Amino acid sequence: MKALVYEGPGQKSWKDVPDPTLQHPRDAIVRIDTTTICGTDLHILKGDVPAVTPGRILGHEGVGTITELGDSVTNFKVGDKVILSCVSADAQCTFCREGLYSHCLGEEGQVGIGWIFGHLIDGTQAEYVRVPYADTSMYALPENVKGEHGVLLSDILPTGFEIGVEYGKVKPGDVVAVVGAGPVGLSVMLTAGLYGASKVIAVDLDDNRIEQARKFGATHGVNSGGPNWREQVLAETDGWGVDVAVEAVGIPQTLQMCTQIVRPGGNVANVGVHGSPVSLDMQDLWIQNIDISTGLVNTNTLATLLRLVAEGKLNADPFISHRFPLQDIMQAYDTFGNAAETKALKVILEG
């Protein structure tokens, strides 16, 4: 089969690799019908995730058709269309029983890490993928949900909702600022309304993305390249700052920005994938009673979000900016990696 293979920092190739095979009775083999590229994949290619070693097939999002099943899989049958969760869960360990699937203690990949696709085992940017813990790591794709919408539920929608909105403790009436209007930041904006945010402020350097953010629920936009960007954000509050500031980029400057706009007693939710240390002005922050949260998505809300998408309560269409055949994945990476020029949000790859 063909797959997108990580060859080391800054290097990738689309090449022939062996087909995956069943290795455990709980496995499934899935033919990839739809996949996509995540900002995390770009972090991997920059060398920000050293656990990813050369030779690894990238990708952790996908919708596909089951072609083989291990003897212990009971919830699915060959031919079923499924959404693959970006986080695998054995559903038996202590953390899984708490809903903390991101730290699954199963033996696949690494004990204590639930994100294994495209990280610790081969991923979904391929014609076929082996899915461990198939019964508890796949979700049936409803007939009325498109594959390109289903793939957004693999990662970005649960990530934005769980790590941005839930960890950020958004509550009715809150003013929420999201620093970074990329796909995950937009997912935060789209789902913040589920918990009653009164204002959602998109903060970004790209005016196009700020404008696009209005399609996802942003009520206001601020270009952070201006000298008075902070004053513009505070002007949309009572002057004390936002209730929740969400970091959705993954660089030190944007996390620091969040600490500069959050009100006393507010919450900073870090969603971005960081590849370098961040210095925080704790000498100033400690007295502000600010909560700072971080997290890797658990996807324990995937089923709930799937129902909302299926019923038209969450509109996934605006995320999709480009579509490519799977064999054009190298071009798709160029498009996604140069989003400022191409205006890319999510690129869809179809097998």
PyMOL commands that set and color helices and strands:
alter all, ss='L'
color gray80, all
select helices_A, chain A and resi 39-45+94-97+101-103+134-137+147-153+156-166+183-195+207-216+229-234+252-261+282-288+302-310+317-319+326-337+339-342
alter helices_A, ss='H'
color red, helices_A
select strands_A, chain A and resi 2-8+11-16+28-36+62-69+81-84+128-131+138-140+175-179+199-204+220-223+242-247+262-270+291-293+320-325+346-350
alter strands_A, ss='S'
color yellow, strands_A
deselect
rebuild
show_as cartoon
